[in-house]
Amino acid sequence: MAKKYPEIIGESKKGKKPPLRRGCPDDFQTPPEALNPLLPYLKKEWVIWECASGRGNLSNRFEELGYKVIATDILTGQDFLTCEPENYDCIVTNPPYSLKDQFLERAYSLGKPFAFLLPITTLEGKRRQTLFVQNGLEIILFNKRINFETPSGHGSSSWFATAWFTNGLKIGRQITWVDLSSVPRELNLTHSPRRANIPPAQERRGVFCMKGGIYTKEKCPICGEKFERGENDLLCFHHQTRPKKFFIKLYSREIGKPICIYSDSRGNSFSSYEQANRILTKIRAEIDAGAFDPSRYVPQKLKPLRFRNWSSAWLERRKIEAEKKLIAPSYLKELKRYVRIFQNHFGDTDIRDIGTKKVNDFYLTLNGSPKYILNILSCLHKMLLDALDWEEIKKMPKFPKVEVPEPDFMTIDLDQQDAIIEKIKDPMDKGYILFTAREMVRPSETRALFWDDLDFKHNQVTIRRHFSLNEIRLTTKSRRIKSLPLDSEIKEFLLRLPRHITSPFVFQKKGRPYSESYARKLWNRITSEIGTKISFYRGTRHSSATEAVNRVGMDRVQEFLGHTRSTMTRRYAKMNVEGLRPVLRKGNAGNPLETQISAIPKKKKPRN
C-alpha cells in the first residue's frame, strides 16, 4: 500500500493511539491476520496481484499460504492506476484511503475479481454508491476493528471500522458477517464456501462485462496533474479545466484484458464527457441484449466497413475478375458507374447499418427508366449478397420490387434496311453492316470475326467470340459457339473483300478491328441523312429477326439467334404485326358493307 504521503507529526509513545497526521492513514500496513476472512473465497490456483504492497505484509502472507503473488507498489515504479501485469486472476490490497475512489474505479474497469480493505465509510457518497450499484458489491464485515501497523512498525488501535469490499468473488450474499475471534489464524483451504446458484450479472452477459468507465489520457494544462472524476465529468477541481478527448474502457472476458474505445460507431472521437457517456450507456444496453460488437467502435475495424471504403474494395475485386476474363469489361464499366451512385448516397455509412429502410430510401431517390433502376438495385443486391457471404453483414435487407414493362423495340422493314446499306460507299464498312444485318449476329460478334471462321466450301460461318468494349473475348456473349448458314449475297461480297497480310480479322482498318463506336457512328450518319431514326443494333439484328419470325416461325429464329430462353425471341413475334393480319376479316366484293362504302361518291374539291 504504498504512496508517499504527508509526514507524520506525532505518534503515541505506547503505540496504542492513532498517530496525528496531516492526511489520511495511507501509510498504515495491514496485519496478515486481516486476510483470514477473505481466504475461503480465493482459489488456490489464482495468481494474486497485490498492487499496493508497501512493506509486503499481505504478499508475504499469500506466499506463505502457497499462492502465486505479483507484488507492486508506486514506490517501486508501478502505479496501480496506470499499469497492469500481463497474467493475474485477482486483485487484493489495502489501498491508500485518499485514493480509494480512483482505486475502485480502476479495479471495476479492469474487470477482474478484487478485494479492497476499506473503511466502512466508503459506503457513503453518491459517487461511490452509483459505482457499487452499477457494478455490484459484496462485503465481508468484521465484528471488531483491525489494528494496523504504523510507519514506525508498532501496532495501533484503529479509530475506524474496516471491511473487505469485494467484487467477482461469488460470495453469494451482499454482506457476510465474520467474527474475527472465531477465525483461525491458519485456515484449511481444501474446501470451498457455499456459493449462490445464480450466476453473477457479468457472467450472464457473456463475453463482455458492463464494468468500465470514461477516462482521459490528458492532464491539466495548468498544473500538470491528472483530471479527477466529478459527479458527471472529469476535471481539475483547482483550475476548473477539463480534457478535450475522452475514451471508454471495457473489460473483455474473451481476451482477458480491457479494450479501449475512442470513437462512436461513425468514427467520431469523444470530445466531451457527455458524448462518451451516451455511447457507454448504449454499449451497456447492447451488452445486456447480447448484441455488442466491439468492431463497431474500433476505428481500425470500423474504417474498412464504411460503405465508401468497402465498395471501393469490392470494385477492386471486380477489376481483378475482369483481368482474369471472368467478367466482361463492359459489365465492369457499368459497375463503376453504379458504385459512384451508391457512394454518393451512402457515403461513410457502416455497411452493417444498411437495412431494408435505407435500401428503400435509396430506391426513392432514383430517377430513370424502370430497367435502369432495376439494374442499379441489382448491382447493390449483388454487393450486399457478397458482404453476407463474406460474413461482414449478418442479414440481407429486403429490396423493393421493380416492375419493368416490355421494351418497345423499334424496327424497320427490309426495304428500308437495304436502302441504308446501299448508301454506304466503303466496301469494308458496307460488308460489316451487311453481314450483321443478314446473319442477324451481334455487332460485337461481327467485329471479332476471323477469316478462319468462314467456310466458303460448305457455305457456313462459325461465331466463336465477341468484343466487350474494345477487348476481345474468346466466347460469344451467350458463351455458346454458333454455326450458321452463310447468306449467298454475303458470300459473294466477302470473296471480293481484301485481306490484310497479318491481321486475322475480316472487317478491319489497316489491320486493326473495328472499334466499338466506329460502325455505330457510321450507321447514325447514314440514317440521319435519309431521315430514319433507329439504332444500329435494332436496325440490323432486331429488324431482320422480326421479319424472319413471320417467315419461319419463332422456334427456328430462337435457334438461329442462339437465345437460351424463348422470352427474348417472343418479343420479335409480338412486333410482327403482319403475322397477325390473317386474323382480321378479309374484305371482298361480296361483302355488303364494303360494297356500300365503295358506292359512296367522293367529294370533288372546288377549283380556285
Stockholm file with secondary structure:
# STOCKHOLM 1.0

chainA/1-608         MAKKYPEIIGESKKGKKPPLRRGCPDDFQTPPEALNPLLPYLKKEWVIWECASGRGNLSNRFEELGYKVIATDILTGQDFLTCEPENYDCIVTNPPYSLKDQFLERAYSLGKPFAFLLPITTLEGKRRQTLFVQNGLEIILFNKRINFETPSGHGSSSWFATAWFTNGLKIGRQITWVDLSSVPRELNLTHSPRRANIPPAQERRGVFCMKGGIYTKEKCPICGEKFERGENDLLCFHHQTRPKKFFIKLYSREIGKPICIYSDSRGNSFSSYEQANRILTKIRAEIDAGAFDPSRYVPQKLKPLRFRNWSSAWLERRKIEAEKKLIAPSYLKELKRYVRIFQNHFGDTDIRDIGTKKVNDFYLTLNGSPKYILNILSCLHKMLLDALDWEEIKKMPKFPKVEVPEPDFMTIDLDQQDAIIEKIKDPMDKGYILFTAREMVRPSETRALFWDDLDFKHNQVTIRRHFSLNEIRLTTKSRRIKSLPLDSEIKEFLLRLPRHITSPFVFQKKGRPYSESYARKLWNRITSEIGTKISFYRGTRHSSATEAVNRVGMDRVQEFLGHTRSTMTRRYAKMNVEGLRPVLRKGNAGNPLETQISAIPKKKKPRN
#=GR chainA/1-608 SS CCCCCCCEEECCTTSCSCCEESSCSTTCBCCGGGGTTTGGGSCTTCEEEETTCTTSHHHHHHHHTTCEEEECCGGGTCCTTTCCCSSCSEEEECCCGGGHHHHHHHHHHHTSCEEEEEEGGGGCSHHHHHHHHHHCCEEEEESSCCCEECTTSCEECCSSCEEEEEESSCCSSSEEEECGGGSCSSCCCSSCCCCCSSCCHHHHTTTEEEEEEEECSCBCTTTCCBCEECSSCEEBTTTTBCCSCBEEEEEETTTTEEEEECBCTTSCBBCSHHHHHHHHHHHHHHHHTTCCCGGGTCHHHHGGGBHHHHHHHHHHHHHHHHHTTSSCHHHHHHHHHHHHHHHHHHTTCBGGGCCHHHHHHHHHHCCSCHHHHHHHHHHHHHHHHHHHHTTSCSSCCCCCCCCCCCCCCCCCCHHHHHHHHHTCCSHHHHHHHHHHHHTTCCHHHHHTCBGGGEETTTTEEEECCEEETTEEESSCTTSCCEEEECCHHHHHHHHTSCCCSSCCBSSEETTEECCTTHHHHHHHHHHHHHTCCCCHHIIIIIHHHHHHHHHHCHHHHHHHHTCSSHHHHHHHHHHCSGGGGGGSCCCCTTCHHHHHHHHSCCCCCCCC
#=GC SS_cons         CCCCCCCEEECCTTSCSCCEESSCSTTCBCCGGGGTTTGGGSCTTCEEEETTCTTSHHHHHHHHTTCEEEECCGGGTCCTTTCCCSSCSEEEECCCGGGHHHHHHHHHHHTSCEEEEEEGGGGCSHHHHHHHHHHCCEEEEESSCCCEECTTSCEECCSSCEEEEEESSCCSSSEEEECGGGSCSSCCCSSCCCCCSSCCHHHHTTTEEEEEEEECSCBCTTTCCBCEECSSCEEBTTTTBCCSCBEEEEEETTTTEEEEECBCTTSCBBCSHHHHHHHHHHHHHHHHTTCCCGGGTCHHHHGGGBHHHHHHHHHHHHHHHHHTTSSCHHHHHHHHHHHHHHHHHHTTCBGGGCCHHHHHHHHHHCCSCHHHHHHHHHHHHHHHHHHHHTTSCSSCCCCCCCCCCCCCCCCCCHHHHHHHHHTCCSHHHHHHHHHHHHTTCCHHHHHTCBGGGEETTTTEEEECCEEETTEEESSCTTSCCEEEECCHHHHHHHHTSCCCSSCCBSSEETTEECCTTHHHHHHHHHHHHHTCCCCHHIIIIIHHHHHHHHHHCHHHHHHHHTCSSHHHHHHHHHHCSGGGGGGSCCCCTTCHHHHHHHHSCCCCCCCC
//
